């Protein structure tokens, strides 16, 4: 069995998306493990990592909790993990299958103090490490190089994710990748940026903000951008018409002018109304007619907007993304080279 550990050079690198796309390209015989997860939601009052749920559903692997044996909040002080931490981490390692794809910590270096870092987890699980990094010019390359110094021979290769096809793809292929190869760092893949993978659903926004859904609308709609409604209604309408993609508007519950303007724009899929201020009945009626979700939240407008923006690119991958991920990975990652370099190959 080939074992590959995917570590993130920085937060929101896209490890789960890469793993899901790769698992489909590799076909049957793929297994998954996320040794130390992060509690991004709760199930039955217990902390739960949704990445495991998404991957389990996509690969048909059964109980998602068994795939994420240790969740960060299992130990309130991160430098003191449970005494049985390693037993819990190694117990679910499968004996069958051709590939074990292991998802690492939120960012490379997390867990050094507790002894549960990417390097230590990969060593214990006998896996070679693939670094996944979002490409953001020179700083992202520096983060890769910093991590490589700690990895040594454990490095299987690097995958650049989220590379802008128009502005960055030529630069990465023509200069960055060859420069890293000259340093002995294999570049296994360059995956283009795809905005549809960076969306967050209105249901996820409502959950994160602790909101009350006043109009259900299409809570499963993926939102690409959030607009803070702090201008006049007329100015908001002009601005909305210029912004591409599916939008949600964050504004005070008493700003009927902005709410009305937002409901006049076809691309607006949700209203996030702040301060626990309920809107006028006419606004709710129009939202029902247009099938626009209306979510009432307790936060002030800027706090709610910042929290919602922070979900973009961090929300779990959804089932409707699987075909797109397969296509991106098949075109962007050198699977044959990965097979050659992976532990157990």
Secondary structure, DSSP 4 states (H G I P E B T S, - for coil): -EEEEEEESSTT--HHHHHHHHHHHH-SSEEEE-SEE--SEEETTEEE-HHHHHHHHHHT-S-HHHHS-EEGGGSSSTTS--TTHHHHHHHT--SSSSEEEEE--SSTTTTTTTT--HHHHHHHTT-EEEEEEE--THHHHHHHHHHHHHHGGGEEEEEEEEE-TTTTHHHIIIIIHHHHHHTT--EEEEEEP-GGGG-EEHHHHHHHHT-EEEE-S-TT-EE-EEEE--S-HHHHHHHHHH--S-EEEEEETT-HHHHHHHHT-TTEEEEEEETT-PPPHHHHHHHHHHT-EEEE-SS-HHHHHHHHHHHTTTSPP-GGGHHHHHHHHHHHB-HHHHHHHSBT-
